[in-house]
Amino acid sequence: MNFEVKHEEFVTLAEVKKILSEKKESEMEQKFTKEHVKDYKKLTLAKAEKLKSDLENLSIAKLKEELVVKIVDILPVDIDDLNVILQMSVIPFTDEEIEKIFECVKPYV
């Protein structure tokens, strides 16, 4: 099987659930993905989209889309959990930026 990538973007587990629910037929991989989403999705689509938007609106240039999606999916319960996610970034975050991000996430935990 040859596949062609037509579009690429980072999406939350809640968004994956919506995308897969719109599919008529499911391949085996899609069925496994649905099970994974069911087991690990923490927020509803509306809340995931809101948190994603809130994080993007913080206007922290280092906070790239892939980090935002990871934060939404993992939903860190404390600063230490958030720091683990933010270590994916090449450029380190300041304590002030980390606190700002966590304050944004806290209402969703």
N, CA and C atoms as a LAMMPS dump frame, in Angstrom:
ITEM: TIMESTEP
0
ITEM: NUMBER OF ATOMS
327
ITEM: BOX BOUNDS ff ff ff
-5.0000000000000000e+02 5.0000000000000000e+02
-5.0000000000000000e+02 5.0000000000000000e+02
-5.0000000000000000e+02 5.0000000000000000e+02
ITEM: ATOMS id mol type element x y z
1 1 1 N 0.825 -1.186 0
2 1 2 C 0 0 0
3 1 3 C 0.87 1.249 0
4 2 1 N 0.588 2.142 -0.903
5 2 2 C 1.287 3.423 -0.932
6 2 3 C 0.348 4.511 -0.441
7 3 1 N 0.863 5.331 0.446
8 3 2 C 0.066 6.42 0.989
9 3 3 C 0.705 7.748 0.622
10 4 1 N -0.135 8.724 0.426
11 4 2 C 0.336 10.066 0.135
12 4 3 C -0.188 10.99 1.225
13 5 1 N 0.704 11.743 1.839
14 5 2 C 0.305 12.7 2.873
15 5 3 C -0.232 13.929 2.165
16 6 1 N -1.511 14.211 2.4
17 6 2 C -2.139 15.37 1.765
18 6 3 C -2.147 16.578 2.683
19 7 1 N -2.204 16.298 3.98
20 7 2 C -2.289 17.383 4.955
21 7 3 C -1.765 16.843 6.289
22 8 1 N -1.039 17.669 7.016
23 8 2 C -0.496 17.238 8.294
24 8 3 C -0.749 18.318 9.332
25 9 1 N -1.303 17.9 10.471
26 9 2 C -1.485 18.821 11.587
27 9 3 C -1.544 18.025 12.876
28 10 1 N -1.288 18.671 13.979
29 10 2 C -1.344 18.039 15.284
30 10 3 C -2.775 18.175 15.808
31 11 1 N -3.33 17.064 16.256
32 11 2 C -4.694 17.082 16.787
33 11 3 C -4.735 16.381 18.131
34 12 1 N -5.66 16.81 18.971
35 12 2 C -5.824 16.204 20.281
36 12 3 C -6.559 14.873 20.142
37 13 1 N -6.535 14.083 21.2
38 13 2 C -7.262 12.816 21.185
39 13 3 C -8.758 13.044 20.995
40 14 1 N -9.289 14.11 21.574
41 14 2 C -10.71 14.422 21.394
42 14 3 C -11.02 14.707 19.929
43 15 1 N -10.113 15.382 19.244
44 15 2 C -10.309 15.66 17.824
45 15 3 C -10.182 14.376 16.997
46 16 1 N -9.281 13.48 17.407
47 16 2 C -9.135 12.195 16.722
48 16 3 C -10.433 11.404 16.834
49 17 1 N -11.022 11.418 18.012
50 17 2 C -12.286 10.699 18.222
51 17 3 C -13.36 11.213 17.268
52 18 1 N -13.448 12.535 17.124
53 18 2 C -14.439 13.128 16.228
54 18 3 C -14.171 12.73 14.78
55 19 1 N -12.918 12.805 14.373
56 19 2 C -12.549 12.456 12.993
57 19 3 C -12.915 11 12.699
58 20 1 N -12.572 10.097 13.618
59 20 2 C -12.848 8.68 13.39
60 20 3 C -14.345 8.373 13.435
61 21 1 N -15.097 9.115 14.232
62 21 2 C -16.543 8.87 14.306
63 21 3 C -17.245 9.263 13.01
64 22 1 N -16.615 10.12 12.22
65 22 2 C -17.203 10.552 10.949
66 22 3 C -16.904 9.574 9.808
67 23 1 N -16.018 8.618 10.058
68 23 2 C -15.664 7.627 9.036
69 23 3 C -16.75 6.563 8.955
70 24 1 N -17.119 6.182 7.742
71 24 2 C -18.136 5.151 7.532
72 24 3 C -17.576 3.759 7.84
73 25 1 N -16.433 3.448 7.227
74 25 2 C -15.809 2.144 7.418
75 25 3 C -14.549 2.31 8.252
76 26 1 N -14.236 1.272 9.016
77 26 2 C -13.042 1.336 9.848
78 26 3 C -12.056 0.249 9.46
79 27 1 N -10.831 0.668 9.227
80 27 2 C -9.732 -0.27 9.029
81 27 3 C -9.337 -0.777 10.417
82 28 1 N -8.558 -1.833 10.46
83 28 2 C -8.119 -2.382 11.75
84 28 3 C -7.351 -1.341 12.556
85 29 1 N -6.499 -0.543 11.889
86 29 2 C -5.717 0.475 12.573
87 29 3 C -6.637 1.528 13.203
88 30 1 N -7.708 1.86 12.493
89 30 2 C -8.656 2.844 13.019
90 30 3 C -9.377 2.288 14.247
91 31 1 N -9.673 1.008 14.239
92 31 2 C -10.321 0.394 15.396
93 31 3 C -9.401 0.436 16.615
94 32 1 N -8.111 0.139 16.408
95 32 2 C -7.143 0.211 17.498
96 32 3 C -7.01 1.646 18.003
97 33 1 N -7.019 2.583 17.078
98 33 2 C -6.922 3.994 17.448
99 33 3 C -8.139 4.417 18.26
100 34 1 N -9.322 3.989 17.855
101 34 2 C -10.544 4.309 18.61
102 34 3 C -10.462 3.781 20.035
103 35 1 N -9.954 2.575 20.201
104 35 2 C -9.8 1.995 21.537
105 35 3 C -8.813 2.803 22.374
106 36 1 N -7.713 3.198 21.762
107 36 2 C -6.711 4.005 22.457
108 36 3 C -7.315 5.337 22.899
109 37 1 N -8.026 5.973 22.004
110 37 2 C -8.657 7.262 22.32
111 37 3 C -9.652 7.088 23.465
112 38 1 N -10.44 6.027 23.397
113 38 2 C -11.438 5.762 24.449
114 38 3 C -10.763 5.599 25.812
115 39 1 N -9.606 4.935 25.826
116 39 2 C -8.906 4.674 27.078
117 39 3 C -8.17 5.893 27.636
118 40 1 N -7.688 6.781 26.761
119 40 2 C -6.794 7.843 27.214
120 40 3 C -7.317 9.27 27.071
121 41 1 N -8.395 9.494 26.357
122 41 2 C -8.933 10.852 26.192
123 41 3 C -9.477 11.344 27.532
124 42 1 N -9.055 12.522 27.947
125 42 2 C -9.454 13.05 29.247
126 42 3 C -10.497 14.152 29.157
127 43 1 N -10.563 14.853 28.043
128 43 2 C -11.474 15.99 27.911
129 43 3 C -12.467 15.758 26.772
130 44 1 N -13.615 16.397 26.893
131 44 2 C -14.558 16.394 25.775
132 44 3 C -13.957 17.228 24.65
133 45 1 N -14.526 17.103 23.474
134 45 2 C -14.037 17.872 22.331
135 45 3 C -14.105 19.371 22.622
136 46 1 N -15.215 19.828 23.17
137 46 2 C -15.384 21.263 23.444
138 46 3 C -14.327 21.763 24.432
139 47 1 N -14.108 21.014 25.506
140 47 2 C -13.112 21.435 26.496
141 47 3 C -11.695 21.356 25.933
142 48 1 N -11.41 20.322 25.146
143 48 2 C -10.083 20.191 24.533
144 48 3 C -9.811 21.358 23.588
145 49 1 N -10.809 21.721 22.775
146 49 2 C -10.645 22.85 21.851
147 49 3 C -10.463 24.15 22.614
148 50 1 N -11.196 24.324 23.718
149 50 2 C -11.094 25.546 24.518
150 50 3 C -9.714 25.652 25.155
151 51 1 N -9.247 24.552 25.761
152 51 2 C -7.917 24.582 26.381
153 51 3 C -6.837 24.811 25.332
154 52 1 N -6.967 24.176 24.189
155 52 2 C -6.001 24.365 23.101
156 52 3 C -5.959 25.837 22.691
157 53 1 N -7.125 26.431 22.543
158 53 2 C -7.211 27.843 22.189
159 53 3 C -6.615 28.732 23.284
160 54 1 N -6.942 28.421 24.547
161 54 2 C -6.406 29.2 25.67
162 54 3 C -4.877 29.156 25.696
163 55 1 N -4.318 27.977 25.459
164 55 2 C -2.858 27.842 25.455
165 55 3 C -2.237 28.599 24.289
166 56 1 N -2.858 28.515 23.124
167 56 2 C -2.341 29.245 21.96
168 56 3 C -2.423 30.755 22.172
169 57 1 N -3.433 31.209 22.896
170 57 2 C -3.612 32.638 23.145
171 57 3 C -2.655 33.196 24.193
172 58 1 N -1.884 32.317 24.844
173 58 2 C -0.88 32.811 25.793
174 58 3 C 0.237 33.557 25.071
175 59 1 N 0.354 33.34 23.771
176 59 2 C 1.364 33.997 22.941
177 59 3 C 2.786 33.766 23.441
178 60 1 N 3.063 32.519 23.784
179 60 2 C 4.429 32.126 24.134
180 60 3 C 4.987 31.441 22.893
181 61 1 N 5.91 32.102 22.226
182 61 2 C 6.419 31.616 20.933
183 61 3 C 7.009 30.212 21.024
184 62 1 N 7.617 29.879 22.16
185 62 2 C 8.23 28.553 22.335
186 62 3 C 7.19 27.447 22.458
187 63 1 N 5.963 27.815 22.771
188 63 2 C 4.898 26.834 22.973
189 63 3 C 4.312 26.449 21.616
190 64 1 N 4.963 25.511 20.97
191 64 2 C 4.587 25.073 19.621
192 64 3 C 3.331 24.209 19.667
193 65 1 N 2.723 24.046 18.508
194 65 2 C 1.461 23.31 18.396
195 65 3 C 1.559 21.888 18.944
196 66 1 N 2.67 21.199 18.678
197 66 2 C 2.797 19.823 19.163
198 66 3 C 2.85 19.756 20.685
199 67 1 N 3.425 20.77 21.33
200 67 2 C 3.438 20.824 22.792
201 67 3 C 2.048 21.127 23.337
202 68 1 N 1.348 22.024 22.686
203 68 2 C -0.017 22.356 23.101
204 68 3 C -0.882 21.101 23.076
205 69 1 N -0.793 20.329 22.007
206 69 2 C -1.594 19.108 21.877
207 69 3 C -1.214 18.105 22.961
208 70 1 N 0.073 17.954 23.23
209 70 2 C 0.51 17.033 24.292
210 70 3 C -0.031 17.478 25.649
211 71 1 N 0.006 18.759 25.92
212 71 2 C -0.508 19.274 27.185
213 71 3 C -2 18.979 27.304
214 72 1 N -2.75 19.224 26.249
215 72 2 C -4.195 18.967 26.257
216 72 3 C -4.471 17.477 26.463
217 73 1 N -3.739 16.616 25.787
218 73 2 C -3.973 15.176 25.885
219 73 3 C -3.561 14.599 27.241
220 74 1 N -2.42 15.037 27.752
221 74 2 C -1.91 14.481 29.01
222 74 3 C -2.552 15.157 30.214
223 75 1 N -2.884 16.421 30.085
224 75 2 C -3.504 17.216 31.138
225 75 3 C -2.716 17.102 32.452
226 76 1 N -1.54 17.715 32.485
227 76 2 C -0.686 17.59 33.668
228 76 3 C -1.356 18.12 34.934
229 77 1 N -1.227 17.362 36.019
230 77 2 C -1.894 17.725 37.273
231 77 3 C -1.038 18.615 38.165
232 78 1 N 0.258 18.722 37.833
233 78 2 C 1.132 19.606 38.61
234 78 3 C 2.269 20.127 37.721
235 79 1 N 3.043 21.019 38.298
236 79 2 C 4.14 21.66 37.555
237 79 3 C 5.167 20.625 37.089
238 80 1 N 5.44 19.617 37.924
239 80 2 C 6.421 18.596 37.546
240 80 3 C 5.98 17.84 36.296
241 81 1 N 4.709 17.477 36.223
242 81 2 C 4.188 16.802 35.033
243 81 3 C 4.291 17.712 33.809
244 82 1 N 3.988 18.982 33.992
245 82 2 C 4.083 19.937 32.892
246 82 3 C 5.525 20.067 32.419
247 83 1 N 6.464 20.106 33.357
248 83 2 C 7.882 20.214 32.995
249 83 3 C 8.342 19.034 32.146
250 84 1 N 7.829 17.851 32.429
251 84 2 C 8.19 16.672 31.639
252 84 3 C 7.764 16.871 30.185
253 85 1 N 6.575 17.394 29.985
254 85 2 C 6.077 17.649 28.63
255 85 3 C 6.907 18.739 27.949
256 86 1 N 7.178 19.798 28.677
257 86 2 C 7.889 20.941 28.098
258 86 3 C 9.351 20.63 27.793
259 87 1 N 9.882 19.548 28.33
260 87 2 C 11.261 19.152 28.022
261 87 3 C 11.406 18.712 26.575
262 88 1 N 10.294 18.484 25.891
263 88 2 C 10.338 18.155 24.467
264 88 3 C 10.844 19.331 23.641
265 89 1 N 10.735 20.531 24.194
266 89 2 C 11.145 21.743 23.481
267 89 3 C 12.661 21.891 23.505
268 90 1 N 13.199 22.362 22.395
269 90 2 C 14.636 22.616 22.301
270 90 3 C 15.001 23.836 23.146
271 91 1 N 14.125 24.807 23.156
272 91 2 C 14.357 26.045 23.898
273 91 3 C 13.672 25.923 25.258
274 92 1 N 14.426 26.081 26.345
275 92 2 C 13.823 25.93 27.679
276 92 3 C 12.83 27.062 28.001
277 93 1 N 11.856 26.72 28.819
278 93 2 C 10.868 27.687 29.27
279 93 3 C 11.313 28.281 30.597
280 94 1 N 10.968 29.542 30.813
281 94 2 C 11.267 30.189 32.092
282 94 3 C 10.252 29.719 33.126
283 95 1 N 10.571 29.909 34.396
284 95 2 C 9.641 29.545 35.469
285 95 3 C 8.334 30.318 35.329
286 96 1 N 8.45 31.573 34.912
287 96 2 C 7.258 32.415 34.73
288 96 3 C 6.354 31.859 33.619
289 97 1 N 6.957 31.429 32.52
290 97 2 C 6.189 30.859 31.409
291 97 3 C 5.519 29.55 31.826
292 98 1 N 6.25 28.737 32.553
293 98 2 C 5.702 27.456 33.019
294 98 3 C 4.509 27.699 33.935
295 99 1 N 4.649 28.64 34.826
296 99 2 C 3.544 28.969 35.745
297 99 3 C 2.327 29.478 34.971
298 100 1 N 2.579 30.313 33.984
299 100 2 C 1.503 30.862 33.147
300 100 3 C 0.761 29.736 32.414
301 101 1 N 1.508 28.793 31.876
302 101 2 C 0.905 27.654 31.175
303 101 3 C 0.106 26.808 32.153
304 102 1 N 0.686 26.529 33.328
305 102 2 C -0.011 25.685 34.299
306 102 3 C -1.293 26.35 34.809
307 103 1 N -1.256 27.653 35.009
308 103 2 C -2.467 28.363 35.439
309 103 3 C -3.585 28.23 34.402
310 104 1 N -3.201 28.134 33.153
311 104 2 C -4.163 27.951 32.065
312 104 3 C -4.758 26.534 32.106
313 105 1 N -3.937 25.56 32.451
314 105 2 C -4.358 24.15 32.461
315 105 3 C -5.158 23.805 33.718
316 106 1 N -4.82 24.418 34.839
317 106 2 C -5.382 24.053 36.136
318 106 3 C -6.913 23.922 36.185
319 107 1 N -7.673 24.811 35.581
320 107 2 C -9.147 24.663 35.644
321 107 3 C -9.681 23.399 34.966
322 108 1 N -8.904 22.787 34.101
323 108 2 C -9.358 21.618 33.368
324 108 3 C -9.023 20.299 34.058
325 109 1 N -8.173 20.374 35.095
326 109 2 C -7.727 19.157 35.778
327 109 3 C -8.821 18.662 36.71
